[in-house]
Amino acid sequence: MTALRVFVPCDAAARAVGADRVAAAIRDEANRLGRAVEIVRTGSRGLFWLEPLVEVATPTGRLAFGPVTPGDVAGLFAGYSPFAGSHPLCLGNPEEIPFLKRQTRITFARCGIVDPLSLDDYRMQGGLRGLERARSLGSAGTLAEVTASGLRGRGGAGFPTGIKWKTVADTPADRKYIVCNADEGDSGTYADRMILEGDPFVLIEGMIIAGLAVGAGKGYVYIRSEYPDAVRTFAEALVVAEGAGLLGRTADFEIELRVGAGAYVCGEETSLLESLEGRRGQVRAKPPLPAHKGLFGRPTVINNLISLATVPAILSDGAEAYAVLGMGRSRGTMPIQLAGNVKQGGLFEAAFGLTLGEIVDEIGGGTASGRPVRAVQVGGPLGAYFPRALFDTAFDYEAFAALDGLIGHGGVVVFDDTVDMARQARFALEFCAIESCGKCTPCRIGSTRGVETLDKVMRGERVTANLALITDLCQTLKFGSLCALGGFTPYPVMSALKHFPEDFNRPHLVAAAE
């Protein structure tokens, strides 16, 4: 009897809601019935409200079922045809689920489909074609292709990737490095983790291509310690890649995995370099730029994980196929990560240009609570709060910047009409005070004074004068901080003040704000 192939995610989000127990229940039920079953643990497709999402291979393609609990498993096996399409939990062909069908999956094309540690699966789904083409193009041709694609840094800064790579390539040195910033610390973001757990070879391929393009022989991946599953999976993927001759001393490139201690500021590129070199994560003054003098004083490419993971598809399919997507200077796709009080939370990869209203109302389905959406924060804990009046804003770097907002790493956190925006503004200042590396005075002192001043506002003390002081503090933070931690903290604070002033003009108990 042919073994039934069942796919169960091993992604941390799916495991958190019982995917491991579901996989064990499927194995136990198959043994009880004497059925041969092959359980393939994949990454997640990113439809988190349907997790654990179980899929089964059929002669006509996969069928999806979800969300599945261990108690549902016996019913899935019942009857003549196990996992029948008539089952109440059956969602049909997963590619036809509206949330997936509307996407343009490029970076995440394999997530939820392949065994993340199978290099054969990776190759069968188009993996390593980009590396083959990069080798045929050579350094100059690869640089030209990445530049022509319009790819910009997906970590938040949005700097053109091709320009950064060419700067490193043109800087003479005895050694050069590729550093992957996988220190994903923004609230509501999980794209890096999903790649590390669901398709780690795409990052390895992207880093090898980057090394070829700029003349670097070694790469480092800096992962936050809060991602133990990602750390374990990527470490195993490195062993597989080395065994296959893609990495190691006999290859042209090596990759070393480093795990950070969880400091948010280490997401800033120079703080990350300090941490990689064994020192406390503090911001470096620039210049020199890391592209000229980075890790261990050598020219260094520092890119976000998603930027590097997108490069293989660009080389495989050609720069033009990527550049035609998007709008303005925002080319290609962005993995939008929906979180917070949202009905359909998950990862949605699409070309730039969707409006914030489309993302929240149509794709996200509105709030999980069923109450009206009041605010959306885009770009992590230092992103601006947008009210519904701004929901016609296009998801585009320049469109958000024009409204004193930022896309950041693509996190979208939704709040309903019960949110207290004064408390949210206080959280931003408190977050900055806690996470500050302490090197510059505006960030170190200004954030602390900001918390103290907002507490006075929330107690109803000299509200007008203290709000004026908050505005002054935010200006100092924005223009006087050494890095984006202090520089972006004013975005959530001032946007809350601008769009939700009513929340700052009524007394609050300090205890309620803490």
Phi and psi in degrees as a GROMACS rama.xvg file:
@    title "Ramachandran Plot"
@    xaxis  label "Phi"
@    yaxis  label "Psi"
@TYPE xy
-67.2672  134.848  THR-2
-68.7958  138.119  ALA-3
-75.9807  124.312  LEU-4
-93.6152  118.514  ARG-5
-120.98  134.745  VAL-6
-110.907  121.318  PHE-7
-126.823  127.802  VAL-8
-64.1216  143.739  PRO-9
-110.363  11.6798  CYS-10
-61.1411  144.388  ASP-11
-58.3266  -36.0047  ALA-12
-66.0957  -41.2826  ALA-13
-69.1964  -39.683  ALA-14
-64.6615  -32.8202  ARG-15
-64.9216  -23.934  ALA-16
-111.091  20.5404  VAL-17
107.416  15.8318  GLY-18
-61.4889  -38.0245  ALA-19
-63.6553  -40.4627  ASP-20
-68.0171  -35.2739  ARG-21
-66.2703  -43.7727  VAL-22
-61.0774  -42.3457  ALA-23
-65.1746  -39.4583  ALA-24
-65.8051  -37.2937  ALA-25
-64.6433  -43.459  ILE-26
-63.5137  -44.7696  ARG-27
-64.2648  -42.6922  ASP-28
-67.9841  -38.2718  GLU-29
-63.8858  -40.7445  ALA-30
-64.3139  -40.1539  ASN-31
-64.2087  -36.27  ARG-32
-88.8272  -6.32189  LEU-33
72.5624  24.8891  GLY-34
-93.0557  136.132  ARG-35
-78.4259  127.221  ALA-36
-137.034  138.363  VAL-37
-113.885  115.119  GLU-38
-98.3567  119.163  ILE-39
-105.351  120.628  VAL-40
-90.0414  115.107  ARG-41
-107.641  -179.914  THR-42
-78.2402  -171.037  GLY-43
-98.4796  147.728  SER-44
-78.3939  -10.3619  ARG-45
94.1691  11.1384  GLY-46
-95.8532  77.9996  LEU-47
-67.818  -26.7974  PHE-48
-73.3393  -10.8518  TRP-49
-105.397  3.33712  LEU-50
-77.8606  146.36  GLU-51
-67.9591  124.001  PRO-52
-96.172  111.827  LEU-53
-101.61  136.617  VAL-54
-124.697  149.632  GLU-55
-130.216  138.053  VAL-56
-78.2707  133.194  ALA-57
-128.569  166.965  THR-58
-59.0239  -22.6419  PRO-59
-105.555  10.9559  THR-60
120.118  -177.089  GLY-61
-81.2779  150.058  ARG-62
-115.409  138.842  LEU-63
-107.796  144.742  ALA-64
-134.386  135.487  PHE-65
176.965  164.086  GLY-66
-73.1929  136.965  PRO-67
-101.821  134.641  VAL-68
-110.261  162.814  THR-69
-54.7602  -32.9194  PRO-70
-69.6847  -17.7299  GLY-71
-83.7693  -15.4912  ASP-72
-64.6247  -43.7352  VAL-73
-58.926  -39.4762  ALA-74
-67.1238  -31.936  GLY-75
-65.9468  -31.8361  LEU-76
-87.1683  -12.1582  PHE-77
-67.2458  151.252  ALA-78
89.455  -177.897  GLY-79
-69.5992  -36.3057  TYR-80
-113.31  103.418  SER-81
-58.6604  145.44  PRO-82
53.1138  49.9601  PHE-83
-69.8248  150.628  ALA-84
-68.3082  -11.6053  GLY-85
-87.5325  -3.7684  SER-86
-64.5272  142.112  HIS-87
-56.2269  -27.4709  PRO-88
-87.3501  -1.94694  LEU-89
-71.1508  129.908  CYS-90
-107.034  2.50653  LEU-91
79.196  -157.872  GLY-92
-62.3843  120.809  ASN-93
-58.7378  -30.7849  PRO-94
-67.3027  -18.1256  GLU-95
-95.5159  -3.09836  GLU-96
-62.8639  127.218  ILE-97
-50.1235  -39.8848  PRO-98
-61.2069  -37.1929  PHE-99
-83.8575  -39.5243  LEU-100
-62.4049  -30.7761  LYS-101
-80.0196  -10.0619  ARG-102
-82.3971  161.649  GLN-103
-116.506  89.4685  THR-104
-87.2721  114.691  ARG-105
-119.692  -63.3632  ILE-106
-65.7241  -36.1013  THR-107
-104.565  24.5894  PHE-108
-59.8486  -30.078  ALA-109
-101.359  -12.0088  ARG-110
-63.6283  128.258  CYS-111
86.4866  -3.56899  GLY-112
-109.503  -44.051  ILE-113
-99.9134  158.141  VAL-114
-70.9639  116.798  ASP-115
-61.1738  -17.6979  PRO-116
-109.505  13.9662  LEU-117
-103.768  108.955  SER-118
-67.7449  -28.4993  LEU-119
-65.4294  -44.3723  ASP-120
-58.56  -44.0033  ASP-121
-60.128  -45.0815  TYR-122
-65.6801  -41.1573  ARG-123
-62.9205  -27.2841  MET-124
-99.1467  24.4355  GLN-125
95.4046  1.7352  GLY-126
-66.4454  148.668  GLY-127
75.6898  -3.00367  LEU-128
-68.3339  -36.3479  ARG-129
-63.8656  -40.1334  GLY-130
-66.0187  -41.1667  LEU-131
-60.2219  -42.7925  GLU-132
-69.7625  -38.0419  ARG-133
-60.7242  -40.2946  ALA-134
-65.3095  -35.4469  ARG-135
-73.3216  -31.5365  SER-136
-78.3425  -31.4983  LEU-137
81.0639  179.453  GLY-138
-59.1085  -54.3338  SER-139
-62.0058  -43.2804  ALA-140
-65.4277  -38.4222  GLY-141
-66.0425  -44.1644  THR-142
-58.9047  -43.4062  LEU-143
-63.3479  -37.7802  ALA-144
-67.7237  -45.5995  GLU-145
-64.3175  -40.5778  VAL-146
-64.3281  -44.6155  THR-147
-66.3232  -23.9092  ALA-148
-69.3839  -22.9868  SER-149
79.4435  10.2329  GLY-150
-59.3533  130.517  LEU-151
-118.866  159.78  ARG-152
-56.383  122.363  GLY-153
-87.3189  3.74807  ARG-154
-81.3154  -12.4631  GLY-155
137.055  -35.8458  GLY-156
-72.1405  -30.8288  ALA-157
71.1993  24.4673  GLY-158
-77.4219  139.2  PHE-159
-58.0508  123.152  PRO-160
-64.295  -41.6849  THR-161
-61.3307  -38.5095  GLY-162
-66.3277  -42.5784  ILE-163
-61.2772  -47.0697  LYS-164
-61.8772  -42.5278  TRP-165
-66.239  -34.3431  LYS-166
-61.2547  -44.3933  THR-167
-66.921  -42.5192  VAL-168
-60.9001  -35.6209  ALA-169
-85.7262  -6.49931  ASP-170
-92.2318  116.858  THR-171
-70.2726  138.83  PRO-172
-168.882  157.341  ALA-173
-75.6189  -25.1339  ASP-174
-143.69  149.201  ARG-175
-136.849  158.406  LYS-176
-132.419  153.048  TYR-177
-113.373  124.389  ILE-178
-118.565  123.678  VAL-179
-96.0271  120.593  CYS-180
-89.1831  97.572  ASN-181
-109.255  26.6881  ALA-182
-85.6067  68.9428  ASP-183
-77.2936  97.9374  GLU-184
-113.792  -3.80875  GLY-185
-69.9119  141.036  ASP-186
-63.7662  140.05  SER-187
77.423  13.4679  GLY-188
-118.506  145.873  THR-189
-158.667  12.2896  TYR-190
-63.982  -44.0618  ALA-191
-58.321  -46.7832  ASP-192
-60.8645  -40.6654  ARG-193
-63.6975  -38.709  MET-194
-67.3434  -46.4573  ILE-195
-60.4896  -35.8492  LEU-196
-90.6338  -24.1515  GLU-197
-112.44  -22.2159  GLY-198
-155.144  60.3096  ASP-199
-65.8366  -25.9471  PRO-200
-67.3987  -23.7096  PHE-201
-68.5891  -33.5563  VAL-202
-69.5717  -43.3401  LEU-203
-59.7209  -44.6539  ILE-204
-63.0062  -43.0532  GLU-205
-61.9827  -38.8535  GLY-206
-70.5905  -36.9615  MET-207
-63.4819  -42.031  ILE-208
-62.6026  -42.6187  ILE-209
-61.8124  -42.128  ALA-210
-61.9861  -42.4236  GLY-211
-62.0871  -41.2584  LEU-212
-67.8349  -36.5178  ALA-213
-107.32  -6.29254  VAL-214
85.5713  30.1499  GLY-215
-98.5109  142.564  ALA-216
-107.934  -3.4885  GLY-217
-146.357  144.656  LYS-218
-129.039  154.059  GLY-219
-125.471  137.55  TYR-220
-112.551  119.77  VAL-221
-103.722  108.979  TYR-222
-113.291  143.282  ILE-223
-75.0697  146.501  ARG-224
-68.1903  -18.2872  SER-225
-72.6147  -0.0112004  GLU-226
-113.184  66.3201  TYR-227
-62.7339  -37.0719  PRO-228
-65.8768  -41.8729  ASP-229
-65.4384  -41.436  ALA-230
-60.3369  -46.5608  VAL-231
-65.1663  -46.4075  ARG-232
-64.5059  -43.9301  THR-233
-68.2694  -36.6381  PHE-234
-61.5249  -41.1347  ALA-235
-67.5516  -36.5587  GLU-236
-64.987  -36.6884  ALA-237
-61.6268  -40.4081  LEU-238
-63.4611  -42.8864  VAL-239
-63.1946  -44.007  VAL-240
-65.1021  -38.7034  ALA-241
-66.2268  -39.9666  GLU-242
-64.8841  -27.7613  GLY-243
-88.8827  -0.21956  ALA-244
83.6523  9.01002  GLY-245
-76.5379  -30.7671  LEU-246
-130.275  165.75  LEU-247
112.216  -176.724  GLY-248
-63.4636  -30.5805  ARG-249
-83.5663  -10.2694  THR-250
-98.9708  -177.476  ALA-251
-89.9952  -0.659831  ASP-252
-151.997  142.387  PHE-253
-122.986  149.098  GLU-254
-127.742  133.062  ILE-255
-118.023  135.338  GLU-256
-94.8718  129.201  LEU-257
-124.55  139.177  ARG-258
-111.531  122.574  VAL-259
-81.0498  168.077  GLY-260
-91.2051  1.8299  ALA-261
103.043  10.1987  GLY-262
-75.0245  126.018  ALA-263
-61.237  -36.6301  TYR-264
-64.7473  -19.1794  VAL-265
-73.2603  -3.58102  CYS-266
-74.3384  -19.1319  GLY-267
-75.5953  134.274  GLU-268
-59.6513  -38.9736  GLU-269
-77.2074  -32.0976  THR-270
-65.1775  -37.6776  SER-271
-61.4209  -43.0045  LEU-272
-62.2139  -41.8443  LEU-273
-58.4496  -44.4436  GLU-274
-64.8449  -42.3501  SER-275
-60.69  -33.199  LEU-276
-84.0943  3.69934  GLU-277
93.1756  11.7566  GLY-278
-109.055  171.63  ARG-279
-61.8599  138.726  ARG-280
-71.9302  94.8903  GLY-281
-128.061  150.449  GLN-282
-68.1728  138.402  VAL-283
-92.7552  145.803  ARG-284
-72.3738  142.323  ALA-285
-123.509  139.671  LYS-286
-74.6144  168.653  PRO-287
-77.9146  150.294  PRO-288
-76.1909  149.62  LEU-289
-57.1903  -28.066  PRO-290
-64.2697  -24.9357  ALA-291
-98.2461  -42.8315  HIS-292
-145.286  92.4796  LYS-293
-114.856  -116.054  GLY-294
-63.643  127.238  LEU-295
52.906  29.9959  PHE-296
77.6042  9.79237  GLY-297
-107.012  158.246  ARG-298
-57.7419  131.771  PRO-299
-138.721  130.337  THR-300
-86.8139  121.697  VAL-301
-116.274  114.199  ILE-302
-128.482  149.385  ASN-303
-64.5367  153.171  ASN-304
-54.9072  -44.9947  LEU-305
-64.2187  -36.5309  ILE-306
-59.1801  -49.7805  SER-307
-67.6366  -36.3413  LEU-308
-72.6398  -16.0992  ALA-309
-86.3878  -22.7723  THR-310
-58.6006  -43.1654  VAL-311
-56.3388  -39.9114  PRO-312
-67.7393  -37.3424  ALA-313
-62.9136  -43.954  ILE-314
-70.6977  -36.5812  LEU-315
-69.5527  -46.5562  SER-316
-96.4601  -12.6483  ASP-317
99.4544  146.062  GLY-318
-60.8645  -37.4591  ALA-319
-63.6669  -39.3519  GLU-320
-62.3494  -30.6829  ALA-321
-82.7173  -41.6259  TYR-322
-68.1201  -24.4719  ALA-323
-71.3705  -14.7508  VAL-324
-86.9035  150.708  LEU-325
99.4341  -162.202  GLY-326
-149.591  150.224  MET-327
54.827  -130.133  GLY-328
-90.9094  1.96984  ARG-329
-99.1762  95.0999  SER-330
-101.514  154.673  ARG-331
81.866  -153.345  GLY-332
-114.319  162.899  THR-333
-133.353  131.257  MET-334
-78.3055  100.173  PRO-335
-81.3552  129.805  ILE-336
-114.656  109.533  GLN-337
-90.415  128.041  LEU-338
-149.278  -176.663  ALA-339
84.4209  -145.924  GLY-340
-85.283  75.4072  ASN-341
-133.502  142.438  VAL-342
-69.0971  -44.861  LYS-343
-117.547  80.0584  GLN-344
-79.0779  143.464  GLY-345
159.928  -174.97  GLY-346
-96.386  129.401  LEU-347
-128.62  106.451  PHE-348
-91.0762  123.339  GLU-349
-150.666  160.283  ALA-350
-66.0616  147.608  ALA-351
-56.8218  145.642  PHE-352
127.566  -18.1251  GLY-353
-60.1603  147.736  LEU-354
-84.7284  158.568  THR-355
-60.0743  -35.5453  LEU-356
-64.4853  -41.0084  GLY-357
-62.2897  -42.169  GLU-358
-63.7917  -45.9175  ILE-359
-79.6007  -48.1299  VAL-360
-83.1665  -45.2174  ASP-361
-85.8907  -51.5023  GLU-362
-77.0484  -46.3222  ILE-363
-79.5017  -19.2482  GLY-364
76.8536  17.3145  GLY-365
80.5302  -160.808  GLY-366
-82.6738  152.502  THR-367
-69.5684  -29.696  ALA-368
-76.639  -17.1761  SER-369
84.6971  -2.68704  GLY-370
-85.9342  164.495  ARG-371
-63.9704  145.629  PRO-372
-72.8536  129.748  VAL-373
-105.231  -39.8955  ARG-374
-148.792  153.099  ALA-375
-132.642  131.405  VAL-376
-106.598  123.708  GLN-377
-115.12  132.678  VAL-378
101.402  19.6363  GLY-379
88.5832  -169.797  GLY-380
-66.0764  -14.1791  PRO-381
-107.518  13.1049  LEU-382
-86.2783  158.865  GLY-383
-74.2185  154.617  ALA-384
-94.133  124.301  TYR-385
-106.905  130.958  PHE-386
-83.6136  172.644  PRO-387
-60.7724  -27.1167  ARG-388
-60.8866  -18.9046  ALA-389
-107.398  16.6087  LEU-390
-73.2052  -5.44251  PHE-391
-87.3197  3.2288  ASP-392
-68.2132  130.739  THR-393
-74.8523  142.67  ALA-394
-75.9146  92.9079  PHE-395
-156.791  139.856  ASP-396
-53.4107  -50.5617  TYR-397
-70.9522  -36.626  GLU-398
-63.0319  -40.7436  ALA-399
-71.1699  -41.1461  PHE-400
-61.6815  -35.2833  ALA-401
-64.5054  -21.6204  ALA-402
-108.239  23.5975  LEU-403
57.0887  39.7017  ASP-404
-123.895  177.48  GLY-405
-148.065  146.896  LEU-406
-78.0262  -34.7205  ILE-407
61.0597  -132.719  GLY-408
-91.3676  6.2669  HIS-409
95.4691  10.9717  GLY-410
-78.0253  134.126  GLY-411
-124.887  112.36  VAL-412
-110.294  125.164  VAL-413
-102.25  139.914  VAL-414
-126.999  139.798  PHE-415
-89.6762  -171.228  ASP-416
-77.5474  5.27723  ASP-417
-93.2053  -3.89747  THR-418
-69.9199  142.383  VAL-419
-102.294  107.804  ASP-420
-73.0954  -21.3064  MET-421
-66.6966  -40.096  ALA-422
-66.319  -36.8128  ARG-423
-65.4552  -39.2584  GLN-424
-65.2714  -40.1399  ALA-425
-63.9538  -39.1654  ARG-426
-59.5269  -40.8589  PHE-427
-61.0089  -44.2233  ALA-428
-68.5424  -39.7506  LEU-429
-66.858  -39.0617  GLU-430
-59.7595  -44.6085  PHE-431
-63.3098  -41.3499  CYS-432
-63.3155  -39.6495  ALA-433
-72.8118  -41.4307  ILE-434
-90.1218  -7.56963  GLU-435
-58.963  138.369  SER-436
-76.764  -13.7102  CYS-437
87.3934  2.45757  GLY-438
-75.2823  -38.3993  LYS-439
-110.992  144.566  CYS-440
-64.3968  -44.2235  THR-441
-56.1244  -44.3139  PRO-442
-72.8164  -47.0723  CYS-443
-64.5421  -48.0538  ARG-444
-91.8577  -41.3966  ILE-445
-61.2343  -39.9147  GLY-446
-66.6473  -39.3221  SER-447
-66.5319  -44.4564  THR-448
-64.701  -32.339  ARG-449
-64.1034  -42.1603  GLY-450
-61.754  -45.5727  VAL-451
-61.047  -40.9885  GLU-452
-71.208  -39.6636  THR-453
-66.5869  -32.3432  LEU-454
-60.7154  -38.502  ASP-455
-65.8981  -42.0076  LYS-456
-59.6957  -42.3492  VAL-457
-73.8795  -15.5645  MET-458
-91.4468  -3.88538  ARG-459
83.3027  18.6651  GLY-460
-89.5171  118.788  GLU-461
40.908  56.5281  ARG-462
-56.6254  -49.0354  VAL-463
-61.9031  -46.3312  THR-464
-66.7011  -39.9966  ALA-465
-73.0449  -32.3701  ASN-466
-67.1142  -34.909  LEU-467
-64.6315  -37.605  ALA-468
-67.2827  -39.0825  LEU-469
-59.5658  -43.6546  ILE-470
-60.9653  -43.0983  THR-471
-64.6513  -42.8877  ASP-472
-60.7401  -41.0197  LEU-473
-64.8278  -37.6508  CYS-474
-63.2681  -40.6903  GLN-475
-65.4846  -43.4872  THR-476
-62.0531  -44.8167  LEU-477
-63.881  -43.2068  LYS-478
-103.638  -8.07057  PHE-479
-112.026  -8.94117  GLY-480
-78.6994  151.107  SER-481
-74.8528  -28.6029  LEU-482
-138.387  -178.923  CYS-483
-69.7182  -18.114  ALA-484
-60.1535  -53.4582  LEU-485
-75.2773  -35.9656  GLY-486
-67.0012  -29.0671  GLY-487
-99.0114  -12.1535  PHE-488
-55.3992  -34.9644  THR-489
-62.6648  -22.3231  PRO-490
-60.3205  -53.8591  TYR-491
-66.3978  -36.1077  PRO-492
-66.3647  -52.146  VAL-493
-71.516  -32.4497  MET-494
-67.8416  -37.0578  SER-495
-64.6292  -41.7541  ALA-496
-64.7109  -40.3036  LEU-497
-72.1335  -45.6162  LYS-498
-95.1991  -17.3213  HIS-499
-133.804  53.3645  PHE-500
-62.094  -27.4977  PRO-501
-61.3526  -26.0831  GLU-502
-76.6009  -10.546  ASP-503
-104.47  2.24076  PHE-504
-118.831  32.6002  ASN-505
-142.422  144.684  ARG-506
-68.1072  143.532  PRO-507
-128.885  153.264  HIS-508
-80.3034  133.858  LEU-509
-57.9038  -37.4723  VAL-510
-61.4306  -32.0264  ALA-511
-73.1355  -21.3235  ALA-512
-88.3881  -11.8009  ALA-513
